[in-house]
């Protein structure tokens, strides 16, 4: 039977599963995610999950954080954006001011009108000139023509010129979305072009690992909507893989639980991702998912990501209220299991903790992701030299510097840049101390809870239960807000709503007003820590909960059980008083004298294109569904119903073609 290998790179762990297409999961494994080089963690997880005698692998599928992380962190290769027929003033009003200076933006004549008519002739000479000027300083080009979704001929012509002249990758805006909004489409094209070299390096590295293991199966990548795409196609459209990991989790949760309608939560070490599943599919975002303030115009699941996980940092705000997350730190229990001296240090510190110095009672370590070529300020260099391969208590490190306050700023900067790792008390340590969870050194968790509690002026057991309760409240609130958003609700007074939600989720006998909430769909919980926290959340929300077998690796399961999905949108608009019907195609426009003939042609052409896209995406046994949508309105003159627009949508669906 076909044997499939699924891999997911999460914020904390990289998971892998070996799955028989009929028997189910054969083996699973986890490895720490290596963000400085994702392939290190991927290779480790793959070697753990594969038996000594590797069976014939028919398919390998990967969900990756690469695209999301790159956009969040502002990373990417330099790319040149060529805008055809754009008004510079319109661009200045949007996010283009945030484009790093190494990404030149060029304005040239060209573009089309809403009807698909040429606005100005394409400046072909200008395209050649700008391509030649920037070819040596960028890694890719992006081309976006005004109203290119109504007529893409200028984008296609510019792409051919640039490719022939430079040999570099070129992204066209109309290939990524069929929706109107020229500035967003241009930004999406640029983000995609910047990601192409990064995706290329990842795929080549993964293929090298597969080659070393003598695995010659096709490699698929998970898209942000949960469907799969061949790695060759992902190289052209890496922007489509944003939120790939959460999408894989939702598909895996559906496969493992069997629920078609559910509120799915994937809780990891760093974040918790929440999405609503209806009819066996996660709901998709209508307006595009916001990533670091950008809204790329690509299809993705409607996911709510909360910065709370088992390894979230516990801190206090200015009002001395406990806050958990969003930053991840290394749990003391894990640090203590790897470095036994940490346990002794924690034991000695317990009586010394106060609110004033508690923040300095965390451990610092050099990150494995330090780049030798990265420039450092003198203070940063001194801090790094003072930290060996063993964890260093921040309080002891500060004693080595003349100006501790300045050193604290330097430490925080190195942590933000990913050059120092922090270990502190986390929810994982709290539930470990309470006996709810077992991982790493319980002795380190107990001493850590005593130290933290002494700094707070309370008993350690009270502290741990407060942390556990706070996690329940934050997770429950996130689930409720996701449900409200899915139903179109936006609470006008978040403070009032928060107070009611917290009262419903926190069992406080002293409150005179009791609030009860209930969900009408079950919770499906996946991820390593969910068995510890989510049953209490479900009890507070009065709903059933399902934690399926292999919940800890649901994301890797979702990476390999998904299907290929490709769609084509073709718009038909009446022209010349309704005597001509214009079909707006990906390759240009075509006019017909009758609406029926235009629809017939659009249906046939959409079917053909959808099948072509699905085959390129790696699908086999393709099923095509065609839907026609009519937009009509009342005529201001006659009052009769008038056809404004006809949209033909062809969807091609199929399971990936297995290799041999």
Steps between C-alpha positions, in 0.01 A plus 500: 500500500622859444716625789504879551737723696355820652712776656400821679737772624334675791622789713646262762502148356532338160271196479511204265261210437524189290154410377362204309221619270275219625638388839548849643793638699796264528750720687536857628788715626582849627813711474576859604441750219825667394381840378844609379496199264168315482655202321708403807185432705324349197785254439507404869123436511515296178784281626312437825175399332649273234574139598842347442364324192332790320190383309427638152368855558236608245452864606670757723307810610626801697325782684743778575519821702746647248267741317321623813823546697668683211214752471475547878875554532529715186732251334522411134726535200514841326249530214404770251133595467396631158162676500321548168254789480498573874458846654796561737275696740266203541791274594635746757174475696542129566766275653769576243679733739595187698685343208873468584720720279671206331169431317472762224153603379474609134204676335451445125224576252247230424208338678131467416159631597225319687355387168834343396577772247863608472557813713833582334732296278752296697839671532701202378820702469460611862451139612823396327691798643387448861548123485858545379566768763392288798583145384830491689362636830177299545411132512154523340251736335132569566271650234158647575288666234207729574179293464708200392226271634285636218775474238841349579666546159736776621613297801563197280695704244713664770572162658623358170731798445647477852548124491670509161727784608591396856407134550362591843164391648207732424172516695190640328227648718208344309638149565456534876149647522200580283374771738505874439722725715808605306722607794441181697554288190832678434613451859405131486703457181804666661476291818477188286807596293701562818410153631594304186876466578423403862252232393750378240768454767258315731374264231849425369620429855204269575552319171866454596392336828258276309772410253741409782229268637446360149138621491395598148131576567332821379525792744181697572457823702193598705328824397334745735154362415603147602532359147821360352719626219798342321834642614571621145185713508572619855827643367296733280238589765658477846265774629218242482668303781445763773335344810587163348553348846164601653325388182665158524393476864135558409510237224670256737246567775215426259668176385578374852170598667251438221307815597369710211384790720723601789703775657859382455787617719863405447702585810876489472792628701492848346146576380146364483324502162120493488272448198139403437429186298172481310400217270842339530693810386652788697338836433706720268585865554303728267732801524834323525693420815697780662869412540715768662255766380496373140194335347624289208219429253521122524250245625564383857310356791335744738721434801537683829850469643546568870848550643448244773644150518649261749833682486368858514679750719322594826534866585323784682378822341530850650188438710659178638247281316624166377541468124596186309670529160544593226875430515621143532773406746662168589319336794716456810406131508653445156808709580550317829483159335778600259710698750475355855692798645194715425303308766763579764503867400119522530513338844754756627306799361159432656548722804649786299209575265310830521274686259785741435765246394283214380528596132876440522449146629475345159759297313668608177660283235667563168263426213611242247380735225767771544635614163875566507463766235236699694645834623501549877525808721793487748266441796323216320835336429602527866172345614534206263864442606384480862264211422653157449332178394340474846188701602583823684271662756427856385555632855854358501570633151399856596750493787783486243404834341551851631160622379238225562208703357680543169588132500132409546413694184777319315374161620142581394625608156697176454192299606281690250755432225498128582865495609426417864251244628318548832387242752245593764191376681222394257155335505681171423690538829183592689306190393814292554521626860128426549549144375274549194775450244835321486787614283861577586606570859215530751753611761591802285130582456438478876797721592406741220144528633632567853735767368230669291247478784746657746543791260121539485454468877271193480525123549629293207187284479283813476726641231483183287122481525474868408715437192288199403180703545641789296582268209143365511362854492720615213429190291127512573482868412680433170254222411201722578636794301562267204137386510373857522719607207381204292142618553586857406488640853734778611436589867472880530642506852775236522561581868141415595508184290833395649362537850204271423719245324750491785220459756361206302839331470629563854321316782473768768246428775523857632349651184128581538447492122556157345541477123463178299607454137460201271626411154271321256789325329757270662861597557759288319832557674836405352858574599723364777363693806125485426417205727617710796301817431214453253270266700467780757430752223229274352344452843486877550342543156251215551587314182640159405869463422693256283874447544571239232778245494822650360373847591860607568594454132171600333677767296733245340199277429322790333806569288466165326126415496386816321387532140606717209260787431530752217238748382457731201277811500377645169283813487252590223392866473244653260630780274361739239158513659479125548559410135850361570608270781868516590670198654795600720750213479838449673667545158294796374144585392255360246164643386179314408168616356289288733513440873435129456798459266723698736396277791560181300846615401585614856385168646708298256807722538475502882470121503811465285705748705393351835603154385834631374568674833405189698729279294787745552420504871549123513141369497375175361146372447372857466138598557385836362202698624377811321283764662336804336422810706285783370512859624180687411350836598187707432535739207473865603312572176262208443499344845563159341760254623826553308795263485813679629751218502528124463777309677601147404696312767658165413641300793729202438544256790712186520727298725873536431647270240710247690854432386653158467 
